Amino acid sequence: MPSTKQIKKIKMDKLDQIMTNFMGNFRNVYREAKKQGFWGILKLFWRDLFAGRTTFQWVYTVNSLLGWYQWTKALKKEVA
């Protein structure tokens, strides 16, 4: 059975690997976005955020936005 120090080292190594992967991915996305420009970034957002969504996800999103709108409208009435 590994000691506490070994377990901590394994966890820190895993965290280090996760952070390294994240930073690498971030740098790649930044580099690609810089090459693509504004319209390229919009295309990335469209592809990653909106394309390929299921009907349930769209219904949930629309419902959430409507709920937020009604909540803010009621809040403004309450404050005024």
C-alpha positions, 0 to 999 in steps of 0.5 A: 500500500502506498504511503501518504507521501506517495499518494500526495505525489501521485495526486500532484503529478496528476494535477500537474498533467491536467494543468499542462494539458489545459494550458496547451489546449488554451495556447492552441485555441488562442493561436488558432483564433489569432490566425482566424481573426474575428470571423474565425472566432465566431465560426468556432463559437458557432461550431462548438456552442450551437451546432450539434445540439439536441432538441432537448438542449434547445428547449432547455436553453430557450426555457432558461432564457424566458425564465430569466427574462420573467424573473428580471421583469418581476424583480424590476417591478418589485424594486420600483 
